[in-house]
Amino acid sequence: MSGAAPAPPRGRGPVVAALMLGMALAALDGTIVATAVPQIVGDLGGFSVFSWLFSGYLLAVTVTLPVYGKLSDTLGRKPVLIAGIIIFLIGSLLCASAWNMAALIAFRVVQGLGGGALQGTVQTIAADLYPLKERPKIQARLSTVWATSSVAGPLVGGLFAGYVDWRWIFIVNLPVGAVALWLIVRHLHEPARPAAVPRPRVDWAGSLAVFATATLLLTALVQGGVAWPWVSVPSLGLLAGSVALACLTVVIERRAADPIIPGWVWKRRTIAAVNLALGALGLLIVAPTVFVPTYAQSVLGLGPIAAGFVLSAMTLSWPVSAALSNRVYNRIGFRRTAIVGMSVALAVLLAFPLLPFPGEAWQPALIMLVLGAGLGLFQLPLIIGVQSSVGWSERGTATASILFNRQIGQSVGAAVFGAVANGVLASRLAAGAGSGAGSGAGSGADAGVGPGLPGDLDAVSRALSHPGSLSASSEEYLRRAVDAAVDHVFVGAAGAAVLCVVVLLFVAPRVFPVLADEE
């Protein structure tokens, strides 16, 4: 039962402004915190666990997405979004008052519990407000928020950390969130539920089971190969536990009257195909977002800010392409538009390993520009296609489902491609040590290529940031090793792009079903 969609309300401007502010809270969070990490660690300590500032937040966002999606269909969008903003702001206030790294990590998790509601519910309300023909406008605005945040976040974070205090990166969320909260409370009006219709029961058992399963799985993916080896008791225990909990979740959801992850999410070809395609996109996106800054700094020798601008080419072309995608999918359909976009992305990903060494900064920037254009044509038509195939009472669940799968794909991609990069790098370093690479101005050990010296991507990147300690030949060898590692990651990302195309060709329906009231 799809449920009747409420008519788009008049005076949508204040609500759209609130959605953009809410999205800005979530979008700025990662980039603004990353810039201030040195100051945070210098003040609170805890360098060995600071990565959990990001992992803990990502974990909380991901595991709550399907829960908030179902709650927004059951209880309404407004209460879920209000609760999410309040939780996020409480987490921000707690982060600003953190007294050590453990407390800050815990409070970042609280932020993430609110961030899950922000990401999923904002996208759902945007689809509620605009009919199919107008939906690219609001989605393009939300994409622009992400693009602007990727550029402005490091700048704002650097200013606060360098000239005020790192705690202000969390305090600044409070006025922004307060304005968004006021606009939502005052201007977002949802249709009243008919008195004769009983309020559905919330599947709290299913919510807890989904939360626990995703928590164990993501912890295994995020920490495997970092905090402990992949083949170790913690990794195998977490993976086995996540499998056992997944089986328990299936049992609970089959017995639930109104499950948190209903079976139709995977039984309908359109949603199932987009879930798989967006999961593969999550895999793919790790290559540019995680490894291009490292490539720009370690191979091209750029500074952190210049390296960020290389990546920003993608975040600038993505929303522009997404905004124009309706002109394409209105003519050839959602599926074909997405195939065209991913085909462009595939060609670009395969072109990256062909870049000359060391090359010029404009070359990877151009690659990123075209990649963003292709991904804008790919992602937005699929999201709009799914949202247009379901009614109001299912839209929150459907939207959260595809966002959840993209987040899971991104976590898997970070683990897989991190292992690929470090494996290639270790192989090159071992070969270099064996052949005496870097012995021109000193021994292999002095050059940083020998046994016991940098053996993973992060360690090599740090060594290259202080080139005075390396001979010229050793420095070039390390740069070539990083270049080879990133090339292999992009080949892997191209494999994920192929998977996307295969899913769209053989799983997705040729024409996405669109409800009559969406046309």
C-alpha positions in Angstrom: 0.0 0.0 0.0 1.7 3.1 -1.2 -0.2 5.7 0.7 -1.4 9.1 -0.6 1.2 11.7 -1.2 0.3 15.1 0.3 0.1 18.0 -2.2 3.2 20.1 -2.3 2.7 23.0 0.1 2.8 26.6 -0.9 5.7 28.7 0.4 8.2 26.0 0.2 11.1 28.4 0.5 11.6 28.4 4.3 11.4 24.6 4.4 14.0 24.3 1.6 16.2 26.7 3.4 15.9 24.5 6.5 16.7 21.4 4.5 19.8 23.1 3.1 20.9 24.2 6.5 20.3 20.7 7.9 22.3 19.2 5.0 25.1 21.7 5.6 25.4 20.5 9.2 26.0 16.9 8.0 28.1 17.9 5.0 30.5 20.2 6.8 31.0 17.8 9.7 33.7 15.6 8.1 35.8 18.2 6.2 35.8 20.8 9.0 36.9 18.3 11.7 39.6 16.8 9.5 41.4 20.1 9.2 41.5 20.6 13.0 42.8 17.1 13.9 46.4 18.3 14.7 45.1 20.9 17.1 42.6 18.4 18.7 45.3 15.8 19.2 47.7 18.4 20.5 45.2 19.5 23.1 43.5 16.2 24.1 46.1 13.6 23.1 45.0 10.2 21.8 46.8 10.2 18.5 46.6 6.4 18.2 42.7 6.5 18.2 41.9 9.8 16.6 40.7 8.0 13.4 37.6 7.0 15.5 36.6 10.7 15.3 35.5 9.9 11.8 34.8 6.1 12.1 32.5 6.5 15.1 30.5 9.2 13.4 30.3 7.3 10.1 29.3 4.1 12.0 26.4 5.9 13.8 25.1 7.6 10.7 25.1 4.4 8.7 23.5 2.1 11.2 20.7 4.5 11.9 19.7 5.3 8.3 17.3 2.4 7.8 15.8 3.0 11.3 15.1 6.7 10.7 13.8 5.9 7.2 11.1 3.6 8.6 10.3 5.9 11.4 9.7 8.8 9.0 7.2 6.6 7.2 5.6 5.5 10.4 5.6 8.7 12.6 6.1 11.3 9.9 9.1 13.3 8.6 8.8 16.3 10.9 9.2 14.6 14.3 12.1 12.5 13.0 14.0 15.5 11.5 13.4 17.6 14.6 14.7 14.8 16.8 17.7 14.3 14.5 18.6 18.0 14.6 18.3 18.2 18.4 20.4 15.0 18.9 23.0 16.4 16.5 23.2 19.8 18.3 23.4 18.0 21.7 26.3 16.0 20.3 28.0 19.2 19.0 27.7 20.9 22.4 29.1 17.8 24.1 32.0 17.7 21.6 32.8 21.3 22.3 33.1 20.4 26.0 35.1 17.2 25.6 37.9 16.8 28.2 39.8 13.9 26.5 39.9 12.0 23.2 37.7 9.2 24.5 35.0 11.6 25.5 35.2 13.4 22.1 34.9 10.1 20.2 31.8 9.2 22.3 30.2 12.5 21.7 31.0 12.2 17.9 28.9 9.0 18.0 26.1 11.0 19.5 26.4 13.5 16.7 26.3 10.6 14.2 23.0 9.4 15.8 21.5 12.7 14.8 23.4 12.8 11.4 21.6 9.7 10.3 18.3 11.4 10.6 19.6 14.5 8.8 20.9 12.7 5.8 18.0 10.4 5.1 15.0 12.5 6.2 16.2 15.7 4.4 16.4 13.7 1.1 12.9 12.3 1.7 11.3 15.6 2.5 12.9 17.1 -0.6 11.1 14.4 -2.7 7.8 15.1 -0.8 7.9 18.8 -1.6 8.6 18.6 -5.3 6.9 16.6 -8.0 9.0 14.6 -10.4 9.5 17.3 -13.0 10.8 19.8 -10.3 12.7 17.3 -8.2 16.1 17.9 -9.8 16.0 21.5 -8.7 15.9 20.7 -5.0 18.3 17.8 -5.4 20.7 20.0 -7.2 20.6 22.5 -4.4 21.3 19.8 -1.9 24.2 18.6 -4.0 25.5 22.2 -4.2 25.5 22.2 -0.4 27.8 19.2 -0.4 30.1 20.7 -3.0 30.3 24.0 -1.2 31.0 22.3 2.1 33.9 20.3 0.6 35.6 23.5 -0.3 34.6 25.7 2.6 35.0 23.1 5.3 38.8 22.9 5.3 39.0 26.7 5.2 36.6 27.2 8.1 38.1 24.4 10.1 41.6 25.8 9.6 40.6 29.3 10.6 38.9 28.2 13.8 41.7 25.8 14.7 44.5 28.3 13.9 43.0 31.6 15.1 40.3 30.8 17.7 40.0 27.3 19.2 39.2 23.9 17.7 36.1 23.7 19.9 34.4 26.4 17.7 34.1 23.9 14.9 31.4 22.3 17.0 29.9 25.4 18.6 29.3 26.9 15.1 26.7 24.1 14.5 24.5 25.5 17.3 23.2 28.7 15.6 22.9 27.0 12.2 21.0 24.1 13.6 18.8 26.4 15.7 17.7 28.3 12.6 17.0 25.1 10.7 15.0 23.7 13.7 12.9 26.9 14.0 12.1 26.9 10.2 11.1 23.2 10.3 8.9 23.7 13.4 7.2 26.7 12.0 6.9 26.0 8.3 6.9 22.2 7.7 3.3 21.0 7.8 2.4 17.3 7.2 -1.0 15.9 6.5 -2.9 14.8 9.6 -3.5 11.1 9.9 -7.2 10.2 9.6 -8.7 9.4 13.0 -10.0 6.0 11.7 -6.5 4.9 10.7 -4.5 3.4 13.6 -0.9 4.5 14.1 1.4 1.6 13.0 3.4 -0.1 15.6 7.2 0.6 15.5 9.3 -2.4 15.0 11.7 -1.7 17.9 13.1 -5.3 17.9 13.9 -5.1 14.3 15.5 -1.6 14.7 17.8 -3.0 17.5 18.7 -6.0 15.4 19.5 -3.9 12.3 21.5 -1.5 14.5 23.5 -4.2 16.1 24.2 -6.1 12.9 25.4 -3.0 11.0 27.5 -1.9 14.0 29.5 -5.2 14.2 29.9 -5.3 10.4 31.1 -1.7 10.1 33.4 -2.0 13.0 35.0 -5.0 11.4 35.4 -3.2 8.1 36.7 0.1 9.6 39.2 -1.4 12.0 40.3 -4.5 10.1 43.8 -4.1 8.9 44.2 -0.9 11.0 43.6 -1.7 14.7 44.2 -5.4 14.2 45.1 -7.8 11.3 42.3 -9.0 9.0 43.0 -12.6 10.0 42.8 -12.2 13.7 40.5 -13.0 16.6 38.8 -9.5 16.7 38.2 -9.4 12.9 36.9 -12.9 12.6 34.9 -12.6 15.7 33.2 -9.4 14.6 32.5 -10.8 11.1 31.1 -14.0 12.5 29.0 -12.0 15.0 27.6 -9.8 12.2 26.6 -12.9 10.1 24.9 -14.4 13.1 23.1 -11.2 13.9 22.1 -10.8 10.2 20.4 -14.2 10.4 18.6 -13.2 13.6 17.5 -9.9 11.9 16.0 -11.8 9.0 14.0 -14.0 11.4 12.8 -11.0 13.4 11.8 -9.0 10.3 9.9 -11.9 8.8 7.8 -12.1 11.9 7.3 -8.4 12.4 3.9 -6.9 11.4 5.6 -3.8 10.0 9.3 -4.6 9.7 12.0 -1.9 9.8 13.4 -3.3 6.5 10.4 -4.6 4.7 10.8 -7.4 2.1 9.6 -5.2 -0.8 12.9 -3.2 -0.6 14.5 -6.2 -2.2 11.6 -7.8 -4.0 10.9 -4.8 -6.3 13.4 -4.8 -9.2 13.7 -1.0 -9.3 14.7 -0.6 -5.7 16.8 -3.8 -5.5 18.8 -2.7 -8.6 19.4 0.8 -7.3 20.4 -0.6 -3.9 23.1 -2.7 -5.6 24.1 0.1 -8.0 24.5 2.6 -5.2 26.4 0.1 -3.1 28.8 -0.3 -6.0 29.0 3.5 -6.2 30.0 3.6 -2.6 32.9 1.2 -3.5 33.9 3.4 -6.4 33.8 6.7 -4.7 36.6 5.7 -2.3 39.2 5.9 -5.0 38.9 9.7 -5.7 37.9 10.9 -2.2 40.5 8.9 -0.2 43.4 8.4 -2.6 43.4 11.4 -4.9 44.6 13.8 -2.1 47.3 11.3 -1.2 48.3 11.0 -4.9 48.4 14.8 -5.3 50.6 15.3 -2.3 52.9 12.2 -2.5 53.2 11.9 -6.3 52.7 15.5 -7.5 54.3 17.1 -4.5 51.4 19.5 -3.9 50.5 21.0 -0.5 47.3 19.9 1.4 45.3 22.9 0.2 46.3 22.5 -3.5 45.6 18.7 -3.2 42.1 19.5 -1.9 41.4 21.7 -4.9 42.3 18.8 -7.2 39.6 16.7 -5.6 37.2 19.7 -5.5 37.0 19.6 -9.3 34.8 16.5 -8.9 32.6 18.0 -6.2 32.0 21.1 -8.3 31.0 19.3 -11.6 28.9 16.7 -9.8 26.0 19.0 -8.7 26.1 20.9 -12.1 25.7 17.6 -13.9 23.0 16.4 -11.5 21.0 19.7 -12.0 21.1 19.1 -15.8 20.3 15.4 -15.6 16.6 15.9 -15.9 17.1 17.1 -19.5 18.6 13.7 -20.2 16.4 11.3 -18.3 13.2 13.1 -19.5 14.2 12.0 -23.0 15.9 8.6 -22.5 14.7 7.5 -19.1 16.3 7.0 -15.7 18.1 3.8 -16.5 19.7 4.8 -19.7 20.8 8.1 -18.2 22.5 6.3 -15.3 24.2 3.9 -17.7 25.6 6.9 -19.8 26.8 8.5 -16.6 28.6 5.4 -15.3 30.0 4.6 -18.7 31.7 8.1 -18.7 32.9 7.4 -15.2 34.3 4.0 -16.2 36.3 5.5 -19.1 37.7 8.2 -16.8 38.7 5.7 -14.1 40.5 3.6 -16.7 42.3 6.7 -17.9 43.7 7.6 -14.5 46.5 4.9 -14.6 47.5 6.2 -18.0 48.5 9.6 -16.6 52.2 10.4 -17.0 54.6 10.3 -14.0 54.8 12.6 -12.2 52.6 14.7 -14.5 50.9 18.1 -13.9 48.2 19.0 -11.4 45.7 19.9 -14.1 45.7 16.4 -15.4 44.1 14.6 -12.4 42.0 17.7 -11.9 40.6 17.3 -15.4 40.0 13.6 -14.6 38.1 14.5 -11.5 36.0 17.1 -13.3 34.8 14.6 -15.9 34.3 11.9 -13.2 32.1 14.3 -11.2 30.0 15.0 -14.3 29.5 11.3 -15.0 28.6 10.5 -11.4 26.1 13.3 -11.3 24.3 11.8 -14.3 24.4 8.4 -12.6 23.4 8.9 -9.0 20.6 11.5 -9.1 18.4 9.9 -11.8 18.5 6.6 -9.8 17.5 8.3 -6.5 14.7 10.3 -8.2 13.6 7.2 -10.1 13.2 5.2 -6.8 11.5 8.1 -5.0 9.0 8.4 -7.9 8.2 4.7 -7.9 6.8 4.7 -4.3 4.1 6.6 -2.4 4.5 8.9 0.5 4.2 6.1 3.1 7.1 4.2 1.6 9.4 6.9 0.4 11.4 7.3 3.6 12.2 3.6 3.8 13.1 3.5 0.1 15.4 6.5 0.3 17.1 5.4 3.5 17.6 1.9 1.9 19.6 3.2 -1.1 21.6 5.7 1.1 22.3 2.8 3.6 23.7 0.6 0.8 25.8 3.4 -0.5 27.3 3.9 3.0 28.0 0.2 3.4 29.6 0.1 0.0 31.8 3.0 1.0 32.9 1.2 4.1 33.7 -2.0 2.2 35.5 0.0 -0.4 37.7 1.8 2.2 38.7 -1.6 3.6 39.2 -3.4 0.3 41.1 -0.6 -1.5 43.1 0.2 1.5 44.3 -3.4 1.5 45.0 -3.2 -2.2 47.0 0.0 -1.9 49.0 -1.2 1.0 49.6 -4.6 -0.7 50.9 -3.0 -3.9 53.0 -0.6 -1.9 54.5 -3.3 0.3 55.4 -5.3 -2.8 57.1 -2.4 -4.4 59.0 -1.5 -1.3 60.2 -5.1 -0.8 61.3 -5.2 -4.4 63.1 -1.9 -4.0 64.9 -3.1 -0.9 65.9 -6.3 -2.6 67.3 -4.5 -5.6 69.1 -1.8 -3.6 66.8 0.9 -4.8 67.7 4.3 -3.4 71.3 3.4 -2.7 72.6 6.3 -4.7 73.0 8.7 -1.8 73.0 6.1 1.0 71.8 2.7 1.9 68.3 1.4 1.3 67.5 1.8 5.0 68.7 5.4 5.0 66.5 6.1 1.9 63.4 4.8 3.6 63.0 1.8 1.4 64.6 -1.0 3.5 63.1 -3.4 6.0 61.4 -1.9 9.1 60.8 1.5 7.3 57.6 2.9 5.8 55.4 -0.1 4.8 52.0 1.4 4.3 50.5 4.3 2.4 50.2 6.6 5.4 53.7 6.0 6.6 55.2 6.6 3.1 53.1 9.7 2.7 54.5 11.1 6.0 58.1 10.2 4.8 57.5 12.1 1.5 56.2 15.1 3.4 59.8 15.4 4.8 61.9 14.8 1.6 65.1 16.1 3.2 65.5 12.7 4.9 65.5 10.9 1.6 68.0 10.6 -1.3 66.7 11.8 -4.6 66.5 8.3 -6.0 64.7 7.0 -2.9 62.2 9.8 -3.0 61.4 9.1 -6.7 61.1 5.4 -6.0 58.7 6.0 -3.2 56.7 8.4 -5.4 56.5 5.8 -8.1 55.4 3.2 -5.5 52.5 5.4 -4.4 51.7 6.1 -8.0 51.4 2.4 -8.7 49.3 1.8 -5.6 46.8 4.5 -6.5 46.7 3.2 -10.1 45.7 -0.2 -8.9 43.0 1.3 -6.7 41.5 3.1 -9.7 41.5 -0.1 -11.7 39.6 -1.6 -8.8 37.2 1.3 -8.9 36.7 0.7 -12.6 35.6 -2.8 -11.7 33.0 -1.4 -9.4 31.8 0.8 -12.3 31.5 -2.3 -14.5 29.4 -3.8 -11.7 27.1 -0.8 -11.7 26.6 -1.0 -15.5 25.9 -4.8 -15.3 23.3 -4.3 -12.6 21.5 -1.6 -14.6 21.6 -3.7 -17.8 20.4 -7.0 -16.3 18.7 -6.3 -13.0 17.0 -2.9 -13.4 13.8 -2.7 -15.4 14.1 -1.0 -18.8 11.5 1.6 -17.7 11.2 2.6 -14.1 7.6 2.6 -12.9 6.4 6.0 -12.0 3.2 6.6 -9.9 0.4 8.4 -11.6 0.5 11.3 -9.1 4.3 11.8 -9.8 3.9 12.3 -13.5 
